[in-house]
Amino acid sequence: MENPQILLIGSDPALKAEFEAATDGLRRWHPLVHFAHDRRQGVELARSRRPDLVVIESPRDCDALKSLASELSVAAPDCQIVAAYQKRSFDGDDSESKFLIEAMRSRVADFLQRPLSSSELQETLDRTLNRAQRGSGRMGKVLSFVSNKGGAGKSTISVNTAVALAMRHPGEVLLVDTSLQLGVAAMMLDVAPRTTIVDAIRESHRLDETLLRQLAVQSECGLHVLAAPPDAVEASHVDDEGFSRILTLARRAYRYVVVDTYPMLDAVIMAALDLSDLVYVVFHGTVPSVVGNAHFIDVLRKVGVSQGRQRVVLNYNFPKVSGALRVDDVVERLGREVDHVFPYQKRILTALNTGRPYALKAGRRWGFGKSLNRLADEIENLPGAHGSSVEFRTRPSDGRVGGEVLA
């Protein structure tokens, strides 16, 4: 399952501690876990994050449980609901059995007895997440392109990657420009969007897959683009919860979602990283850039983007000159392999100035085009609809409204 997310709803601090301890002992599932203190926060997070699994601190009142399960089903129709309950809170076996039966009638898919244990949590996640994987439809892949500074060629590579994928899958690729302060994706594609990501945020109360497709502009190669707003004032309307909802819907509406980011780890970019199958870290081949990128890669790891989800992209976006760093030099300074190397291509400048991405006419056998198609091949060869591996990703609370991330 790709980057599964669990939402834990409950007011008992002990439940959070139990879940953290039980999660540490899991052999297979290691999801990103969000915590909501009450019902309202839980429903808000379910609507924005669309978790794969919701664990509820179960009330003894079946009517209250049924009501919450109903709200969650509307907010996140595809989620699996699990109730965590304490056996000692019931008078006897009959009382417990009656509760379990009524809970199952309320769309509760499974149960966890407290205090939680790693083995029981493992078995419950195996049942519910595997069931969700079998019953769900195709889920698209989310690919984010990041850098720690401007000028590295991140937007050039992300836009060309999106175009390369769209040429293979017309109408099934969405490029999302989250460089909110100075978005360039639309300009690089020579499209003039009448709607932007801000319109998607403003329509969040009725946003669905169909409306999202209507808000995106289509380029001549079949690529759909959700553009950045025209000025920074409008960009202030975009928050992490709204953006998470956009990405969650996008991966249901498209086969591939390519996210071009801004070189800053704010809440919106963190939301993109949380939902990304792969994160491409783009930098160019100078000593300051390589040294800075080594630190940046470590920062990404600390905020939850493990090495398994990182891809290092060296972009030689200037002609080679005497004294230039070789790939071996970069590998030595980074302390890890470089996954993709893009050679200098002078025609990129013409492509940027004319709004016709180089990918539209790039060959596949040499140079920039060969590297681009190798990257697109990698994306196409990602594991099936839900992936085959899951990573443990936790990070500290960032103060967002509606919940916190278990750390």
Secondary structure, 3 states (H helix, E strand, C coil): CCCCEEEEECCCHHHHHHHHHHHHCCCCCCCEEEEECCHHHHHHHHHHHCCCEEEEECCCCHHHHHHHHHHHHHHCCCCEEEEEEEHHHCCCHHHHHHHHHHHHHCCCCEEEEECCCHHHHHHHHHHHHHHHHHHCCCCCEEEEEECCCCCCCHHHHHHHHHHHHHHHCCCCEEEEECCCCCCCHHHHCCCCCCCEHHHHHHCCCCCCHHHHHHHCEECCCCCEEEECCCCHHHHCCCCHHHHHHHHHHHHHHCCEEEEECCCCCCHHHHHHHHHCCEEEEEECCCHHHHHHHHHHHHHHHHCCCCHHHEEEEEECCCCCCCCCCCHHHHHHHHCCCCCEEECCCCHHHHHHHHCCCHHHCCCCCCHHHHHHHHHHHHHHCCCCCCCCCCCCCCCCCCCCCCCEECC
